[in-house]
Each structure stands twice: as structure tokens, then as C-alpha cells.
């Protein structure tokens, strides 16, 4: 489980680095746009926005689950109560991230 948790941490980090990179480069033109320009950008770049939401919400959320479980497994002997509480919060957080991503993707498509 520790190897899977390490891989999940790397994938999660990569998802957020790619996501922030996309925001600051590809999605940056809409920061100071007028409403009409903003809407035109959204219509023209629907696939880009879909991929961005897929990466930062679905990929990151799915890989958050094994990361949370690996952290729980690693800490359960030293701090069992804290480890269980952190696991519960982490799994809820991962579920909320995935759910938010699915809501965004449903509205984009």
C-alpha cells in the first residue's frame, strides 16, 4: 500500500502542477476579459476546460483515495485515533473533490 500511496502522491502533485500550469498559461487570457470575450473564450475552448476540470478534479480526487489510505496505514500504529480521523476527513474530501468535478463536467458537456 505504501508504494501505491507514493505513486498516488506523485500523480496528485502532477495533476495540480499541470492544472496550475494550464491556468497560468492557456486559461490566462480570460482573466481580464469583458463578459462577451469571456463567453466567446469558453465556447471556443470547451475541450480545454473539460480536460482541465478532468485533471484537477477527477484525476486528483481518484488518486487522493489511495494516498489517504496509505497515510492512514503508515500512521495507525503511532497515532491510531488521529489516523482514523484523518482518514475519514481525507476520504470525505476526496469524495467531495470527485463530486465537484463531476458536477462541473456535467455542465460543460
Backbone bond lengths (Angstrom), bond angles and torsions (degrees), N, CA, C in turn:
res aa  C-N    CA-C-N  psi(-1)  N-CA   C-N-CA  omega(-1)  CA-C   N-CA-C  phi
1 X - - - 1.453 - - 1.529 111.06 -
2 X 1.323 116.99 -29.95 1.461 119.58 -178.71 1.529 111.52 -66.72
3 X 1.326 117.05 -37.61 1.476 119.90 177.49 1.525 110.60 -65.73
4 X 1.318 115.88 -43.25 1.460 120.11 178.13 1.529 110.48 -63.63
5 X 1.329 116.45 -39.23 1.465 120.36 176.67 1.519 111.97 -64.20
6 X 1.324 116.69 -39.23 1.466 120.18 176.99 1.516 111.87 -65.41
7 X 1.331 116.23 -42.46 1.465 120.51 176.64 1.528 110.34 -63.50
8 X 1.329 116.33 -41.95 1.465 120.48 178.86 1.523 111.16 -62.40
9 X 1.329 116.93 -38.95 1.467 120.15 177.90 1.525 110.80 -63.94
10 X 1.329 116.98 -41.42 1.468 120.37 178.78 1.526 111.71 -66.38
11 X 1.328 116.90 -42.27 1.468 120.14 178.69 1.523 110.10 -65.20
12 X 1.330 116.57 -42.08 1.463 120.94 178.37 1.525 110.96 -61.35
13 X 1.314 116.51 -45.25 1.469 120.16 178.49 1.525 110.67 -62.76
14 X 1.323 116.72 -43.53 1.465 120.36 179.32 1.524 111.13 -63.36
15 X 1.331 116.74 -39.16 1.468 120.13 179.58 1.522 110.64 -61.11
16 X 1.321 117.00 -43.85 1.463 119.27 -179.40 1.525 112.13 -73.39
17 X 1.315 117.74 -35.84 1.472 119.65 176.67 1.525 109.90 -64.39
18 X 1.326 116.73 -45.04 1.467 120.24 177.33 1.523 110.27 -63.78
19 X 1.325 116.60 -42.82 1.464 120.45 179.49 1.514 112.86 -60.92
20 X 1.325 116.91 -47.30 1.468 119.77 178.01 1.525 110.96 -66.60
21 X 1.328 116.64 -37.21 1.462 119.70 176.37 1.519 111.86 -60.64
22 X 1.330 116.12 -40.81 1.466 119.97 177.74 1.526 111.16 -65.60
23 X 1.325 116.78 -39.45 1.473 120.12 179.80 1.516 110.74 -62.52
24 X 1.329 116.52 -46.36 1.464 119.91 -174.08 1.528 113.70 -80.28
25 X 1.327 117.48 -11.45 1.469 119.14 179.57 1.527 111.73 -116.10
26 X 1.314 116.95 -64.94 1.462 121.00 -172.84 1.525 113.59 -77.33
27 X 1.322 116.49 -33.36 1.467 119.63 -177.50 1.523 112.86 -97.89
28 X 1.310 117.60 -2.66 1.467 121.74 -178.25 1.526 114.72 -61.24
29 X 1.333 120.37 -30.84 1.468 118.75 -178.49 1.526 114.46 -59.10
30 X 1.317 119.48 -19.93 1.462 119.85 -177.45 1.527 113.41 -89.40
31 X 1.314 117.85 -0.58 1.465 120.12 -176.44 1.525 111.85 -62.53
32 X 1.311 118.24 -48.22 1.465 122.09 -177.55 1.526 112.67 -106.87
33 X 1.307 117.67 23.64 1.462 120.90 -174.65 1.529 111.57 -80.55
34 X 1.299 114.36 151.74 1.463 121.52 171.41 1.533 107.75 -73.38
35 X 1.328 117.94 160.78 1.468 119.40 -178.09 1.533 114.33 -54.59
36 X 1.317 117.79 -41.11 1.468 119.99 179.82 1.531 111.07 -66.45
37 X 1.336 116.92 -40.54 1.467 120.81 177.88 1.532 110.34 -66.65
38 X 1.321 115.85 -39.87 1.460 121.70 179.29 1.526 110.18 -60.24
39 X 1.321 116.31 -48.13 1.457 120.89 179.83 1.528 111.28 -63.67
40 X 1.328 116.98 -41.80 1.466 120.71 178.21 1.527 110.46 -62.67
41 X 1.328 117.17 -40.82 1.464 121.21 178.18 1.525 110.42 -62.38
42 X 1.327 116.72 -44.05 1.461 120.31 179.71 1.527 111.69 -62.23
43 X 1.317 116.47 -41.84 1.467 120.28 179.90 1.527 110.71 -66.73
44 X 1.325 117.02 -42.85 1.466 121.12 -177.60 1.526 112.98 -71.92
45 X 1.319 117.25 -26.64 1.469 121.17 -174.14 1.523 112.45 -117.06
46 X 1.308 116.61 37.15 1.458 120.94 -177.76 1.533 111.77 -61.69
47 X 1.311 117.79 -40.88 1.464 120.98 179.75 1.522 111.06 -65.61
48 X 1.319 116.83 -41.16 1.463 120.96 177.77 1.527 110.80 -60.67
49 X 1.316 116.88 -44.62 1.463 120.57 178.79 1.524 111.25 -65.44
50 X 1.321 116.96 -37.63 1.459 121.25 177.48 1.530 110.28 -61.36
51 X 1.323 116.19 -48.31 1.469 120.84 179.96 1.523 110.51 -63.25
52 X 1.330 117.10 -41.14 1.465 121.01 179.64 1.527 110.68 -61.20
53 X 1.321 117.09 -48.55 1.463 120.00 178.68 1.528 111.39 -64.79
54 X 1.312 116.88 -37.45 1.459 120.50 178.01 1.526 110.75 -60.52
55 X 1.317 116.89 -43.48 1.468 121.26 -178.73 1.523 111.43 -68.90
56 X 1.345 117.04 -52.36 1.464 118.34 -171.68 1.524 113.77 -77.88
57 X 1.322 117.75 -20.64 1.459 118.96 179.99 1.524 112.47 -106.60
58 X 1.305 117.82 -59.51 1.465 120.24 -172.24 1.526 111.58 -73.15
59 X 1.326 117.62 -51.80 1.473 120.00 -179.15 1.528 110.29 -62.30
60 X 1.323 116.48 -49.11 1.466 119.67 -179.37 1.526 111.13 -62.99
61 X 1.321 117.71 -41.22 1.464 120.97 -179.17 1.517 112.93 -66.47
62 X 1.313 116.72 -42.97 1.467 120.19 -179.84 1.525 110.55 -64.68
63 X 1.313 117.38 -41.79 1.463 119.81 -179.49 1.527 112.66 -78.91
64 X 1.327 116.92 -9.61 1.454 120.06 174.38 1.531 111.10 -70.38
65 X 1.332 117.03 -30.73 1.466 121.01 -177.42 1.529 111.87 -62.66
66 X 1.348 120.51 -55.04 1.469 117.71 177.91 1.529 113.03 -64.84
67 X 1.324 117.18 -27.85 1.463 120.00 176.36 1.526 110.32 -64.45
68 X 1.315 117.05 -45.91 1.469 121.57 178.61 1.525 110.42 -62.41
69 X 1.321 116.80 -43.89 1.468 120.18 -179.53 1.528 111.75 -65.31
70 X 1.322 117.37 -37.62 1.468 120.59 178.36 1.526 111.29 -67.94
71 X 1.324 116.70 -40.30 1.475 119.73 177.62 1.524 109.46 -64.76
72 X 1.326 117.19 -41.38 1.467 120.67 177.54 1.526 110.83 -60.37
73 X 1.326 116.33 -46.46 1.462 120.31 -179.53 1.529 111.57 -61.13
74 X 1.312 115.45 -37.96 1.469 119.68 -178.12 1.529 112.25 -71.44
75 X 1.322 117.36 -34.68 1.466 120.80 -174.18 1.525 114.43 -99.10
76 X 1.326 119.02 -6.86 1.463 120.04 -170.79 1.525 114.23 -65.02
77 X 1.320 118.97 -27.12 1.466 120.39 179.65 1.524 112.25 -80.05
78 X 1.326 117.45 -34.98 1.462 120.99 -177.37 1.525 112.95 -82.92
79 X 1.319 117.23 -36.79 1.468 121.56 -178.48 1.528 108.51 -143.46
80 X 1.341 117.17 77.07 1.464 119.39 -172.60 1.534 114.33 -62.18
81 X 1.308 117.75 -42.95 1.471 119.80 -178.36 1.525 110.86 -67.50
82 X 1.311 116.11 -45.87 1.463 120.49 179.24 1.527 110.63 -63.77
83 X 1.317 116.59 -38.33 1.459 121.15 -179.99 1.524 111.26 -65.22
84 X 1.328 117.05 -41.61 1.467 120.32 178.30 1.522 111.40 -66.68
85 X 1.320 116.38 -41.86 1.459 120.05 179.26 1.532 110.35 -64.56
86 X 1.317 116.87 -43.95 1.462 120.81 179.20 1.524 110.86 -64.17
87 X 1.336 117.12 -37.41 1.457 119.89 178.53 1.527 110.62 -65.41
88 X 1.316 116.92 -44.02 1.465 119.87 179.49 1.526 110.87 -60.88
89 X 1.315 116.67 -47.27 1.468 120.48 179.63 1.525 110.51 -64.66
90 X 1.319 117.45 -41.25 1.461 121.33 -179.95 1.520 112.78 -63.81
91 X 1.332 117.19 -41.47 1.463 119.98 178.91 1.527 111.45 -69.25
92 X 1.331 116.45 -37.99 1.470 119.70 175.04 1.523 109.52 -62.99
93 X 1.330 116.54 -44.79 1.467 120.74 179.60 1.534 110.80 -60.38
94 X 1.321 116.94 -45.32 1.468 120.40 179.06 1.525 110.44 -61.07
95 X 1.320 116.86 -42.26 1.461 120.36 177.90 1.516 112.45 -62.60
96 X 1.333 116.50 -40.88 1.466 120.17 178.82 1.527 111.65 -67.31
97 X 1.321 117.08 -38.64 1.470 120.64 178.01 1.528 109.88 -63.36
98 X 1.326 116.85 -45.60 1.467 120.43 179.14 1.526 110.33 -63.90
99 X 1.334 117.09 -44.14 1.468 120.53 -179.76 1.526 111.39 -62.85
100 X 1.325 117.16 -42.50 1.467 120.27 178.23 1.520 110.47 -62.83
101 X 1.319 116.73 -41.19 1.458 120.26 177.94 1.514 112.40 -63.22
102 X 1.321 116.24 -40.21 1.463 119.15 178.88 1.525 111.16 -66.63
103 X 1.319 117.20 -37.20 1.469 119.68 176.76 1.523 111.01 -64.84
104 X 1.331 116.89 -43.86 1.464 120.15 177.60 1.525 110.85 -61.41
105 X 1.328 116.87 -45.64 1.462 120.37 -177.08 1.527 111.66 -67.93
106 X 1.309 117.22 -32.38 1.460 120.55 177.05 1.524 110.43 -64.36
107 X 1.318 117.29 -39.94 1.460 121.02 -178.41 1.521 112.60 -77.92
108 X 1.324 117.90 -23.51 1.465 120.46 -178.96 1.519 110.71 -78.03
109 X 1.322 116.35 -38.67 1.475 120.37 -174.79 1.506 111.02 -77.57
